Amino acid sequence: MVRKLLAMAFVAGVRGGGLLFTFFLSVVLARYAGAEAFGEYSTLFSIMMLLSIPLLSGLSTYIVRETAQHQEQDEFLGRMMNKLIRLSGYYSLVVFIVCGVFLLGSWFQSGDWLYIHLAVFLLTLFPSALIQNISAYWRGLGKRKTGVFFEFLLKPFMVFSAISFILVCLDQPPELWVYLAYLVAVTLVAMVCKWYAGFRRTVYNSPIQTSDWKLFYIEGGLAYLTLAGAMQILLSNLDILLVAFYMTPEDVAVYRVALQFGVVAGFGLTVVNIILQPILAGYYASGNMQAFQHALNSYSLPNQFATTFFCGVLYIFREQLVVFIFGEAYAGAADLVIYILLGQLINVLSGSAGVILNMTKNHRDVVIGLTLSIAILLITSVFLIPFKGLAGAGIAYLAAYLCWNVHLRHTVKKKLNVESAAFLVCLGNAVRRKA
């Protein structure tokens, strides 16, 4: 138990530091760039995330699972990583060329620098994928420290440092410099990550063959993992894009501030999921479902109780926190925090249901749940945002997360006879003891 708590503490410290830098970046953008520029940055970032779906959605989950289940097959893993990195490079190049031509033409016609800003963002696709894939490989091998450092701490630290220097230290720099700073920071981290990996692993070079697509995407289930990851990215960014469509950049900025409370509230679950991925994959491969449930309870239960308390504190002091951290211009975000916190609390109390299904190759059910959630988010947003404004977006967020988690928890219980909501196991044991 002590080792588990120490492992959680380390990953929590690294992940917490990374989230802190991401949070501080939002504060710096909100205060020094202004609400309009912050809103535009948030919108373009969401668009970039949607375009990066094949790279940043299912690949890391696939790599963690396959590496954990084939740790002794050194040559297999080397060839797998080599081919997946090449596929990431090909996709990034195609996206940049196709979108770059369109964006450049639109910039010449309108003179709107937002097109150039988005083009710069797209240049970060491959270095971001490189960092994520190599980090996932290390986590699959059980090297948690290395596996979380580059992706979850160094990358957000470098991005925060570069953009903060541009905004805080320079006198009214062009907005383009912010996006260039982001590109430089991510590229530097990717270079260091690749260099470090070169001293830790022999990469077996081999050409990509047509059969590889069948091996990875069909037989290995990467197609479903990518689709599930794509939908999760869509679920996390669709509400921002809908607010941007119906409302102003300033409203997007206010909504993005409210979402930061969700990031903080869901921090513990993120840490638990990172730790559990290789552990659950290993227990499932060996057929030891009793140890599977025990590991799930051991890591999830402390986080569920701590998050419940933390959400209560955030809600009570939400108005003071919004004004103190982000400024008076974003005071309206406090009214949205209740929806965001409730959505994340439901997410945390339902446990690592999505991770469980992905690690046990039940990814189709994750896709079904995400399809339902996205449909609910889209329908409720379209109906509520025009009439209730940002409150409508908050209600849609809560409804989507409620649907997503109820479906996944029910599916895990039905298919695997595993309870993802660890607090329900604890309550059930307490009731049986009293009886």
N, C-alpha and C positions, 0 to 999 in steps of 0.2 A: 504493500500500500504506500509506503514511504517513497519507493522508487517511482510509482505512478504519479504521486503528488509532485515530486521533483521534476519529472518529465513535463507535466502540465505547467509547472511554474516556469520552466525554461522557455517552452514554446509560447506560453502566455506573455512572458517578458518580451520576447522577440516580436511576436505578432502585435502585442500592445504598443511597443515602441513604433512599429510601422504604422499602425492605425493612428497613433498620436501625431506622427509627422503628416499623415494624410489629412487629419483633422486640422492641424495647424496651417496646412496649405490652404484649406478652405477659408480659414480665418484671414490669412494674408491676402488672398484674392478678394474676399468680401470687403476688407477694410481699405486696401491700397489700390485695387483695380476698379472698385465701384460695383454697384449692383448690376448694371447693364453688362459690363465686361465679364463679371462672374457668371451671370446667366448665360451669356454666349459661350463661355468656356465649358460650362456644364452641358449645354446642348451639343456642342461639337464633340465633347468627350463621349457622350452617349452614342452619337452616330458612329464614332470610331470603334466603340465597343461592339456595336452590331456588325460592322464590317469585319471585325476580327473573330467572329464566332467560330469558324472552323479551326482557328489556332488556339484560342483561349478558352474554349468550352469543354470539350471532351478529352482532349489529348492528355492533359495532366492526370486526370482520373484513370485513364487507360494505362498510362505509363506506371503509375503507382501500383495498380492492381497486377499488371503483368510482371513487373519487377519483383514484387513481393512473392508472387507465386512461382517464379523461375530464378531465384537468387543464385542457384548453383550453376546455371547455364550461361556462363560468361560470354561465350561467342554469340549466342542467340540475342542476349541483351545488347551487346555492342552493335550488331547489325540492325536490330530494331531501332535503337536510338539514332544511328546514322541515317537510316531511311526516313524516319519521322522528322528529323531536323531538315533534311533535304526537301521533303514535302512542304514543310512550313515555309522554306525559302521560296519555292516555286509559287505557292499561293500568294505570298506577300508581294512578289514581283508582279504577278498578274493583276492583283487588286490595285496596286499603285499605278501601273501603266494605264489600265482601263479608267479608273477614277481620276487619275492625274490629268489625262487628256481632257476629260469633261470639265474638271475644276479649273484648269488653266484657261480653257475656252470661255467658261462663264465669267472668270475674272476679267478677261480682256473686254468682254461685252458690257459688264456692269461696273467694273472697277471696285467691286466689293472684296475687301481683304479677307473676309470670312472663308472664301474658297481656298485661298492660299494657306490660311491657318489650318483648315481641315487637311489639306495636302501634306503639310508638315507633320500633323498627327499621324497620318497614314504611314509615314516613314518609320514609325516606331513599332509597326506590326511585327516584323521579324525579330528585332532584338528583344521585344517583350516575350514572344513565344520561346525564344532561346532560353531566357532566364527561367521561365515557368517550366519548360520541359526538363531541363537539367536538374532543377530543384526537385521536381516530382520524382525523377530517377533516384536521387539521393534518399528521398523519404521512403521510397519503395524498398531500398536496401536496409532501411532501419537507421540511417544516419540523419536523425532529425535535426541536429544542430546545423549541419551544413545545408540540409534541405529547406530550412526555413529562413536562414540568414540572408541569402542573396535576394530571394523573391519578396519576403515579407518585411525585411528591415532595411537592407542596403538600398534597394530600389526606391522606396518611398522617401528615405532620408536624402538621397541624391536629388530626387525631383524637388522636394521641399527646399533644399539648400539652393539649388540653381535658380528656381523661380523666385524665391525670397530675395536673393541677391539682386536679381533684375528689378524687382518691384520696390524693394525697401532702400537699396543703396544707390540706385540710379534715379535721376530726376526725370520723371515722366517718360519712361522708355516707350518705344512703339510696341503695340500689342503683339506684333509678330515675334518680338524677342522672347516673350513668355513661352510661346510654342517651340521656338528654337531651343530654349533652355531645357524644356521637357525632353526634346529629342536627344540633345547632347547627354543629358543625365542618364537616360535609359540605355543609350548606346554604350556609354562607358561601363555601366554595370554589366551589360551583356558581354563585353570584351573581357572583363575581369572574371566573370563566371565561366566563360569558355576556356580561358587560360588556366584557371584553377582545375577545371574538369580534365584538361589535357594531362595533368600530372597525377590524376587519380584513376584513369581508365584508358585502356587501349580501345580505339574505335576501329572496327573492322569495316573497311571500305568495300562497298559492293553496289552495283548499279540498281536503280529502282526498276522493278519488273512489273508487268501487268498483273501478275498473280499476287503482288503485294497488296493491291487494293482489296482483293477478296480476303486475303489473310487478315489484314488489319480491320477493315470496315465491316465485313460480313461475318466471318468466322470468329473474329475477336470481339465483335460487338461495338467497334469504335463508331460505327455509323449511328447507333442508338445513343451512345454516350455523347457524341457531338450534337445530335439533335436535342438531347436532354439539356446539355450545357448551353446550347443556343437558346433554348426556351427560357432557361434560368437567367441568362444575360438579358433576354428580351423582357422578362418579368421585372428585372431590376432597373431597366432603362425606359420602358415604354411609357410609364407614367410621366417621366420628365419630358419626353418628346411630345406627349399629348398636352401637357401644360404649356409647352413652348408653342404648340400649334394654336391653342385657344386663347392664350394670354400673352403677356409681355415678358421680355428677358428679366425684368425686375421681379416678376412673379416667380419665374423659374428659380431665381436666386433665393427667394424666400422659402420656396418649397425645398430646395436643396439644403438649406440650413436645417429645416425640420428633419430631413432624412439623416442628417449627421447624428441625431439622437438614436436613430435606429441602428446605425453603424456601431455606436458605442454599446448599445444594449445587446446586440448580437455578437459582440466580441468573444465572449466565452464559448459560444457554440462553434465559432470559427476555429478556435484553438482545439476544442474537443474533436472536431471533424478531421483536422490535420493529423492528430495523433492516432485516431481510430482507423483511418483508411488502411494502412498496411496490417494493423493488428487483426481487424475483422476479415480482411482478405485471406490472411494466413490461417485463421481458425476455420473459416468456411472451407478452404481447400483441404484441410485435414479432417473435416466432418465433426469437429468438436464444438457443437452448438451450445453446450452448457458453459464452456469457457467464453464463447461468443457473447452470450447474454450477461455473464458476470463482468466481462471487460466493459461492455456497454454501460452497465449500471454504475460501475466504479468510477468511470470518467464523467458520465452525464449527470448523476445525481447532485454532486456538489455545485456544479455549474447552474443547474436549474433552480436550486434554492437561492444561490447568490444573485442570479439575474432577476428573480422575482423581487428581492429586496431592493436591488439597484434601480429597477424600473420605477418602483415607488418613490425613491429619492429623486430621480430625474423628473418625474411628473410634478412633485410638490414644488421644486425649485425651477421649473422650466422657464418661467418669465424672466426671473433674475439671470439665469444662465445665458439665455439668448441675447439679452441686452448687454450683459457684461462681456461676453466673448465676441459677439459679432457686431454689436452696435444697435442703436435705436432704429436704424433703417430696416432692420429685419425682425422687429418686435412681433409682427404678425405671425411669425413661424411658431410662436408659443401655442397658438390656438390649434395647430395641426399636430402637435407632439403626442396628444392622447391617441390618435389613430395609429401613428407610427410605432409608439411603444407597445400598444396592444397587439399589433401585428407581429412584432418581434418577440413578444412574450409568448404568444401562441406558437411561434416558430421554435423557440427554445424549449418550451415544455413538451412539444411533440418529439423532441430528441433528434438524433441523427438518422432519421428515416430515409432520406435521400441517399446518404452515404451507404447505409445498409443495403439498399436495393442495388446500387451501382456496384458495390464490392461483391455481391452475390449473383451478378449477371442477370438481375431482374430489371434491367434498364428500361424495358418497354413500359413498365408500370410508371416509371418516373416521367416518361414522355406523356403518358395519358394524363397524369396529375397536372403537369405543367400546361398541357393544352387546355384543360378545364380552367385553370387559374388565369391564364392569359385571356381566355374568352371572357371571363368574369371581369377582369381588370379593364379590358377594352370596352365592354358594353356599359359597365357602370360609369366609367370615365366619360364616355361620349354623352351619356344621359345627364350626369351630375355636374361635370365641370362647367358647362355653359350656364347652369342655373345657380350652382352653389360655389363656383370658383374653386379656390384652393381646398376648401373643406370637402368638396366633391372628390378631388384627387385623393385626399386622405382616406375618405370612406372606401373608395375603390381599392386603395392599397391594402386596407384592413380586410376587405372581403376576399381579395385574391389570396392573401396569405392564410386566411382561415380555410378556404377551400383546398389549397395546396397541402396543408399539413394534416387535415382530417383524412384526406384521401390516402396520403402516404402512410400514415400510422396504421390505418385500417388494412392496407395492402401488406405491410410488413407482418402484422399479426396473422393475417389469413394465410399467406404463402409460406412464411418461415416459422410461425409460432413463436415469434420474438416480440417482446414489448419494447418499443423504442422510447416510450415515455417512462423514464426510470422512476419518476416520482409516483406513478401509479403502481409500480411494483412495490415501492416502499410502503405506500398506503395499504395495499393488499396484504402485505406481510404483517403490518401492524394490526389490521382487523382480524386476521387469522390468529394472531397471538392472544388477542383479547377474548376471542371466542373460545 
